[in-house]
């Protein structure tokens, strides 16, 4: 199956610049429920979330359709923030 533009872009820019990564200070701010720090984490992983939430649906004729599941995307964003909070507490 052919890769979409998003998958190609993700494969090309898979590794972010060191300045774009989350620092310990960012994780501490996420634990304090700082909205800007949470948005930074979500924006950093947004491309990954979009790609992994895609579902390929097929009709009765075998045609494939790509569907991005918004509910799954929201669950992944919430799971990301929860995982960062748990990581700091451990």
Contact map, one row per residue, 1 for C-alpha under 8 A:
111000000000000000000000000000000000000000000000000000000000000000000000000000000000000000
111100000000000000000000000000000000000000000000000000000000000000000000000000000000000000
111111110000000000000000000000000000000000000000000000000000000000000000000000000000000000
011111110000000000000000000000000000000000000000000000000000000000000000000000000000000000
001111111000000000000000000000000000000000000000000000000000000000000000000000000000000000
001111111100000000000000000000000000000000000010001000000000000000000000000000000000000000
001111111110000000000000000000000000000000000000001000000000000000000000000000000000000000
001111111111000000000000000000000000000000000000000000000000000000000000000000000000000000
000011111111100000000000000000000000000000000000000000000000000000000000000000000000000000
000001111111110000000000000000000000000000000011000000000000000000000000000000000000000000
000000111111110000000000000000000000000000000000000000000000000000000000000000000000000000
000000011111110000000000000000000000000000000000000000000000000000000000000000000000000000
000000001111111100000000000000000000000000000000000000000000000000000000000000000000000000
000000000111111100000000000000000000000000000000000000000000000000000000000000000000000000
000000000000111110000000000000000000000000000000000000000000000000000000000000000000000000
000000000000111111011000000000000000000000000000000000000000000000000000000000000000000000
000000000000001111111000000000000000000000000000000000000000000000000000000000000000000000
000000000000000111111000000000000000000000000000000000000000000000000000000000000000000000
000000000000000011111000000000000000000000000000000000000000000000000000000000000000000000
000000000000000111111100000000000000000000010000000000000000000000000000000000000000000000
000000000000000111111110000000000000000000010000000000000000000000000000000000000000000000
000000000000000000011111011000000000000010000000000000000000000000000000000000000000000000
000000000000000000001111111000000000000000000000000000000000000000000000000000000000000000
000000000000000000000111111100000000000000000000000000000000000000000000000000000000000000
000000000000000000000011111110000000000000000000000000000000000000000000000000000000000000
000000000000000000000111111111000000100000000000000000000000000000000000000000000000000000
000000000000000000000111111111100000100000000000000000000000000000000000000000000001100100
000000000000000000000001111111110000000000000000000000000000000000000000000000000000000100
000000000000000000000000111111111100100000000000000000000000000000000000000000000000000000
000000000000000000000000011111111110110000000000000000000000000000000000000000001001100000
000000000000000000000000001111111100000000000000000000000000000000000000000000000001100100
000000000000000000000000000111111100000000000000000000000000000000000000000000000000000000
000000000000000000000000000011111110010000000000000000000000000000000000000000000000000000
000000000000000000000000000011111111110000000000000000000000000000000000000000000000000000
000000000000000000000000000001001111111000000000000000000000000000000000000000000000000000
000000000000000000000000000000000111111100000000000000000000000000000000000000000000000000
000000000000000000000000011011000111111110000000000000000000000000000000000000000000000000
000000000000000000000000000001001111111111000000000000000000000000000000000000001000000000
000000000000000000000000000000000011111111100000000000000000000000000000000000000000000000
000000000000000000000000000000000001111111110000000000000000000000000000000000000000000000
000000000000000000000100000000000000111111111000000000000000000000000000000000001000000000
000000000000000000000000000000000000011111111100000000000000000000000000000010011000000000
000000000000000000000000000000000000001111111110000000000000000000000000000000000000000000
000000000000000000011000000000000000000111111110000000000000000000000000000000000000000000
000000000000000000000000000000000000000011111111100000000000000000000000000000000000000000
000000000000000000000000000000000000000001111111110000000000000000000000000000000000000000
000001000100000000000000000000000000000000111111111000000000000000000000000000000000000000
000000000100000000000000000000000000000000001111111100000000000000000000000000000000000000
000000000000000000000000000000000000000000001111111110000000000000000000100110000000000000
000000000000000000000000000000000000000000000111111111000000000000010000100000000000000000
000001100000000000000000000000000000000000000011111111000000000000000000000000000000000000
000000000000000000000000000000000000000000000001111111000000000000000000000000000000000000
000000000000000000000000000000000000000000000000111111100000000000011101100000000000000000
000000000000000000000000000000000000000000000000011111110000000001111000000000000000000000
000000000000000000000000000000000000000000000000000011111000000001111000000000000000000000
000000000000000000000000000000000000000000000000000001111100000111100000000000000000000000
000000000000000000000000000000000000000000000000000000111110000111100000000000000000000000
000000000000000000000000000000000000000000000000000000011111111110000000000000000000000000
000000000000000000000000000000000000000000000000000000001111111100000000000000000000000000
000000000000000000000000000000000000000000000000000000000111111000000000000000000000000000
000000000000000000000000000000000000000000000000000000000111111000000000000000000000000000
000000000000000000000000000000000000000000000000000000000111111100000000000000000000000000
000000000000000000000000000000000000000000000000000000000111111110000000000000000000000000
000000000000000000000000000000000000000000000000000000011110011111000000000000000000000000
000000000000000000000000000000000000000000000000000000011100001111100000000000000000000000
000000000000000000000000000000000000000000000000000001111000000111110000000000000000000000
000000000000000000000000000000000000000000000000000001111000000011111000000000000000000000
000000000000000000000000000000000000000000000000010011100000000001111100000000000000000000
000000000000000000000000000000000000000000000000000011100000000000111111100000000000000000
000000000000000000000000000000000000000000000000000010000000000000011111110000000000000000
000000000000000000000000000000000000000000000000000000000000000000001111111000000000000000
000000000000000000000000000000000000000000000000000010000000000000001111111100000000000000
000000000000000000000000000000000000000000000000110010000000000000001111111110000000000000
000000000000000000000000000000000000000000000000000000000000000000000111111111000000000000
000000000000000000000000000000000000000000000000000000000000000000000011111111100000000000
000000000000000000000000000000000000000000000000100000000000000000000001111111110000000000
000000000000000000000000000000000000000001000000100000000000000000000000111111111000000000
000000000000000000000000000000000000000000000000000000000000000000000000011111111100000000
000000000000000000000000000000000000000000000000000000000000000000000000001111111110000000
000000000000000000000000000000000000000001000000000000000000000000000000000111111111000000
000000000000000000000000000001000000010011000000000000000000000000000000000011111111100000
000000000000000000000000000000000000000000000000000000000000000000000000000001111111110000
000000000000000000000000000000000000000000000000000000000000000000000000000000111111111000
000000000000000000000000001001100000000000000000000000000000000000000000000000011111111100
000000000000000000000000001001100000000000000000000000000000000000000000000000001111111110
000000000000000000000000000000000000000000000000000000000000000000000000000000000111111111
000000000000000000000000000000000000000000000000000000000000000000000000000000000011111111
000000000000000000000000001100100000000000000000000000000000000000000000000000000001111111
000000000000000000000000000000000000000000000000000000000000000000000000000000000000111111
000000000000000000000000000000000000000000000000000000000000000000000000000000000000011111
